[in-house]
Amino acid sequence: MPWLSYQKALNRALADAMAADDTVFVLGEDVRVAASNVTVGLAKRFGPDRVLDTPLSEQGFTSFATGAALAGMRPVIEFQIPALLFLSFEQITNHAHKFSLMTGGQCRVPVTYVVPGSGSRTGWAGQHSDHPYSLFAHVGIKTVVPATPSDAYGLLRSAVQDPDPVVVFAPSAALGVREDVDFATLAPVPLGSGRVHRRGADVTVVAVGHHVQDAVAVADDLADTVSVEVFDPRTVYPFDWDGLTESVRRTGRLVVIDDSNRTCGIAGEVIATMVERVRLAAPPVRVTRPDGAVLPFSLELDRATQPSRAQLAAAVTLTVKER
Amino acid sequence: MTVSTSDSLSLYRMVRLIRRFEERAIELVHSGDIVGGIHPYIGQEAVAAGVCAALAPEDVITSTHRGHGHVLAKGADPARMLAELTGRVTGLNKGRGGSMHAADFGIGVLGANAIVGAAGAIATGAAWARQRLGTPVVAASFFGDGAVNEGVLLEAFNLAALWRVPVLFVCENNGYATTMRVADAVAGSITGRATAFGIPASVVDGQDPEAVLAEAATAVARARAGGGPSFLECRTQRFEAHHTFEHKVRLRYRTDEELAEIRSRDPLDVQGARIAGTDRCGVDDEVESVLDQAVAFALESPFPDPLTAMDHLYASGLTPRAGSDL
């Protein structure tokens, strides 16, 4: 079977979405030349009208997309860097997100916001390395963080077809992941459905985005001593609470690895919800960025600020000790 | 452009409808039937009436926190509008929007938006999309003088001019952003913000419905002909408070003399003088009857069921988790 990279999966999803629906168009900065690689070939195939290069006016073109969506189109905005979500946070949360309720259901705002390269990009420092998916989950915007190429394809397809705003975080650390996949099997993945990457009996590790690869590696490393189940929520909002509950009921133990800042990160919500639903055999543990983290430039500091495999292994070991 | 007698009468009718709607709404604020107060449009009626008279039914508008006049002038049912203001399930937004968010997509009202300057880019995107979809319309985006210092609005001017989007930017310059005078807030000029982007801009007497209609009609014709955006600065006057909270807390930012001057030129009189006295009386009676029925409809309508508080949060029908399981 052919190899599909995560980045190519996003590109293929956009191309298939545009081919399937004339109202889908892409807008953003440098999307015609595909500076971030995700829109490669789209301008040539679909023409400049459907691949719209915008001036550096993130707030303006984000609400422009909201207007286009209200008028019946399905815009896909590419934000080159995650911090642009802070710049356009008002337009996404206060307008695009609120229109459906505020109008009593008179309209829909099917805009997709794609960030191909969220989280640390290794050396891009304080203002280009954020991973604010928990922020969007907090305000109630549909938020997906795919971990694998086939999920990146399937979740982006679902995001574009969804009638509501959806933010798609494509972690930088996952963009290079490749998967041996039969292209004929690529299909939309419903929002709000998690996926168990590895079955286990002793502890459930919830891993978000690129940390799925870390969790699977740690599970392999510890396989002789502990049986780890790796649960990938895929969508952090809405979260597949029933799927996770089923897993945690079986294992009785819970560890979360999440590239959010610690306070109000999705890890805290995962733990709170499982504690409400399941009597755990040991205190749950989370591995996150520090509170209020700003990623420092120097590589050692950048790495020290993000959740690591060593921290995850220690967390798993600690949790199963409490038998 | 010449305004026909029937246009004169219908402009008067709209000014009168908005005026009396607002006065009735203020009564309902004082009686406690409208919770949260309103931003009265009294004094500025000529702008909404004139601009919306230049639009076709399929054209779209975006409105503001001081938006009742725009929504009514675009054709909203005053009864369902008042039901919205009183939080009833029969309201335009099923009681989910209120005074600052009234929307009626069926007649092209893409929502009143309570964030100053925020809707300009939305209107621009909507008009651009309708062009792309092969069903072109003109969008009119209303905002106040305070909005011209909001960056996102200036970004919208740039996008609209760059892509020749058929949008009419309507600045209602009533002299004050809440209590901040234009002279204390605006460096350069208001129209200069538009002309800097190559957008044709003009200053209009915002107390005169026919003057507004004439200028808006020129801009709308230009937009339909592919000429892109236009900008109207309508010099108008806010006779009332910024918000009805001022009826309880008197803010001292306009002297009595200034207020008298502000109220000296009333669009109701300007337009009323253009029609026959008998016609005027007839319209006044008709408006009163419409509003009597509207108030009765609103106050007799049911409130929404609290169990439906999060209905419509997602168009997909996704049900969010409740705030308490108990």
Boltz contact constraints between the chains, C-beta under 6 A:
constraints:
  - contact:
      token1: [A, 57]
      token2: [B, 155]
      max_distance: 6.0
  - contact:
      token1: [A, 59]
      token2: [B, 152]
      max_distance: 6.0
  - contact:
      token1: [A, 59]
      token2: [B, 155]
      max_distance: 6.0
  - contact:
      token1: [A, 60]
      token2: [B, 121]
      max_distance: 6.0
  - contact:
      token1: [A, 60]
      token2: [B, 152]
      max_distance: 6.0
  - contact:
      token1: [A, 60]
      token2: [B, 155]
      max_distance: 6.0
  - contact:
      token1: [A, 60]
      token2: [B, 156]
      max_distance: 6.0
  - contact:
      token1: [A, 60]
      token2: [B, 159]
      max_distance: 6.0
  - contact:
      token1: [A, 63]
      token2: [B, 121]
      max_distance: 6.0
  - contact:
      token1: [A, 63]
      token2: [B, 122]
      max_distance: 6.0
  - contact:
      token1: [A, 64]
      token2: [B, 121]
      max_distance: 6.0
  - contact:
      token1: [A, 64]
      token2: [B, 124]
      max_distance: 6.0
  - contact:
      token1: [A, 64]
      token2: [B, 125]
      max_distance: 6.0
  - contact:
      token1: [A, 64]
      token2: [B, 159]
      max_distance: 6.0
  - contact:
      token1: [A, 65]
      token2: [B, 125]
      max_distance: 6.0
  - contact:
      token1: [A, 66]
      token2: [B, 122]
      max_distance: 6.0
  - contact:
      token1: [A, 67]
      token2: [B, 122]
      max_distance: 6.0
  - contact:
      token1: [A, 67]
      token2: [B, 125]
      max_distance: 6.0
  - contact:
      token1: [A, 67]
      token2: [B, 126]
      max_distance: 6.0
  - contact:
      token1: [A, 68]
      token2: [B, 125]
      max_distance: 6.0
  - contact:
      token1: [A, 68]
      token2: [B, 129]
      max_distance: 6.0
  - contact:
      token1: [A, 70]
      token2: [B, 110]
      max_distance: 6.0
  - contact:
      token1: [A, 70]
      token2: [B, 126]
      max_distance: 6.0
  - contact:
      token1: [A, 71]
      token2: [B, 126]
      max_distance: 6.0
  - contact:
      token1: [A, 71]
      token2: [B, 129]
      max_distance: 6.0
  - contact:
      token1: [A, 71]
      token2: [B, 130]
      max_distance: 6.0
  - contact:
      token1: [A, 72]
      token2: [B, 133]
      max_distance: 6.0
  - contact:
      token1: [A, 73]
      token2: [B, 129]
      max_distance: 6.0
  - contact:
      token1: [A, 100]
      token2: [B, 312]
      max_distance: 6.0
  - contact:
      token1: [A, 100]
      token2: [B, 315]
      max_distance: 6.0
  - contact:
      token1: [A, 101]
      token2: [B, 96]
      max_distance: 6.0
  - contact:
      token1: [A, 101]
      token2: [B, 312]
      max_distance: 6.0
  - contact:
      token1: [A, 101]
      token2: [B, 313]
      max_distance: 6.0
  - contact:
      token1: [A, 102]
      token2: [B, 96]
      max_distance: 6.0
  - contact:
      token1: [A, 102]
      token2: [B, 97]
      max_distance: 6.0
  - contact:
      token1: [A, 102]
      token2: [B, 101]
      max_distance: 6.0
  - contact:
      token1: [A, 103]
      token2: [B, 93]
      max_distance: 6.0
  - contact:
      token1: [A, 103]
      token2: [B, 103]
      max_distance: 6.0
  - contact:
      token1: [A, 104]
      token2: [B, 93]
      max_distance: 6.0
  - contact:
      token1: [A, 104]
      token2: [B, 94]
      max_distance: 6.0
  - contact:
      token1: [A, 104]
      token2: [B, 96]
      max_distance: 6.0
  - contact:
      token1: [A, 104]
      token2: [B, 312]
      max_distance: 6.0
  - contact:
      token1: [A, 105]
      token2: [B, 312]
      max_distance: 6.0
  - contact:
      token1: [A, 106]
      token2: [B, 103]
      max_distance: 6.0
  - contact:
      token1: [A, 106]
      token2: [B, 105]
      max_distance: 6.0
  - contact:
      token1: [A, 107]
      token2: [B, 105]
      max_distance: 6.0
  - contact:
      token1: [A, 108]
      token2: [B, 315]
      max_distance: 6.0
  - contact:
      token1: [A, 163]
      token2: [B, 315]
      max_distance: 6.0
  - contact:
      token1: [A, 163]
      token2: [B, 316]
      max_distance: 6.0
  - contact:
      token1: [A, 164]
      token2: [B, 314]
      max_distance: 6.0
  - contact:
      token1: [A, 164]
      token2: [B, 315]
      max_distance: 6.0
  - contact:
      token1: [A, 164]
      token2: [B, 316]
      max_distance: 6.0
  - contact:
      token1: [A, 238]
      token2: [B, 318]
      max_distance: 6.0
